[in-house]
Amino acid sequence: MTSAYRFDPVIIRENDVRGIYGETLKTDDAHALGWAYATVAVEAGGRRNAVAYDGRLSSPALEDALVADLSEGACMFCVSAVIEQPEVWKLGFPLISHPGISI
């Protein structure tokens, strides 16, 4: 991902991204977020990330897109698993120097 990406403005929140899959939130958004996160993480000296998602039907597609661009952006992900949303933070902090990403 080398060009500027435009998100639907309704999905961008102060601390997260939320939308309706297929309408305001698409796999292209997950690709763009993965690339952006990897860029910032690598610049800060980090390369490993925990990724987790819940049981929503859209979660596997968003996780695939996010992880693809994390990897393309020179990041490795430690764990990709179906877990409850709050648990990703418990998973991410002990394993790596950056917080985990929860889908």
N, C-alpha and C positions, 0 to 999 in steps of 0.2 A: 504494500500500500504506500504509494509515493505521492499521491496528490491529496489535496484538501478534501475532507469528507464532511458532508453536511447531515447532521442528525435532525430528525423531526424535533423541533424545539420543545414539544410537550413532554418528551421523555427525559430531558435533562433536569435533574434535581440538584439541590445543594450538595448532597453527599452520596447520591446514587443515580441510577438510571432505571426508570420504570415505564413500561408501556404494555400495550396489548399486542401479543405476538401475531404477526401477519398484517397488522394494521399500522400501528405507530412504531413497533419494535420489530426489526427484521434481522436475519442472520448477517447481513452486511454491517449492521450496527455492532454486532459481536466481533466481527472481523476487525473493524476500525478500533474498537475498544481494546482488543488484544494487542494490536500493533502499537497503539498509543501507550498502553501500560508497559509493554516490553521496552519501548524506547526510553521511557522515564526510569524504569527499573535498571536497565543496563547502564544508563548515564549515572545512576546513583551507586553503581557497583554491585547490584544484585542480578542474579540470573535464575534463581529458583522461585517458584510460586506454587502455592496450593490452590487448587480449583475444586469447587464443590457445587453441586446443584441439588434441587429438591425433586420431587416426583411429578412436577408438571409435564405434560406431554411435549411442550416446547423446549424443555431444558436440555435434552441430548443434542438437538440441532444447534442451540446457542452455545453449548459447551464445545462441540466440535469446531465451530467457527472461531470461538475465542482461543482455544488451545492451538489451532492451526497458525494463527497469527502471533501468538505468544512465542511459539517455536520458530517461526520465520523471523521474528524480531530478536533472535538469539537468546531467548529465555527457555529454561526447562521447567516443566511443571512437575511437582513432586507427587501429588496425589490428585486424582480426579475421581470423585465418588459421589454417590447419592447419599446425602446426609441432611439433617435439619439445618436451616439457615444459620442459626447462632453458632452451631458447632464448627463452621469453617474457621472462625476466628481462633477457637481453641486448637484446631488442627494446624493452622498457618503459623502462628507465632512461635510455638516451640521448635518447629522444623526449619524455619527460614527466617531471614532478616526482614522480609517484607510481609505485610498482611496478606491473607489469602483473598481470593476472588470468589464471591458467591453469586451464582446465577439464579 
